[in-house]
Amino acid sequence: MTVSLRGGFEQQAHCQLFRFTGQLDAYSDKQFGDFIASHRGSGQPLVIDLSAIDFIDSSGLGALVQLAKQCNKGKQKFLVVGNARVVQTVKLVRLEEFLHLQPNLETALGSLAA
């Protein structure tokens, strides 16, 4: 992880939870993808918690789209949790359905446990 992006991984009962803080941009999109790839298993849903992200740009969105495509190809469920800034950016480019955007972590985890 770069100084601008910090990530954490938590194996949960129903999913693999990735939490990120900082900036998801052109300087950190590769580290974002590498971090997820190094911890990701197959099968279990991925929850990407971006609620502590300060900034996301088109490169960050591109990294999310690539991850969503990989998950779709492997029939792996994929959810993104965002804060107001992330939600606004994702909705601006109309990717909220493709990225399965969730309003908060509780909602995302609850949808997987059901």
Summary of the structure (lengths in Angstrom):
residues: 114
radius of gyration: 12.6
end to end distance: 33.0
largest distance: 37.1
contacts: 356
relative contact order: 0.18
helix: 39%
strand: 30%
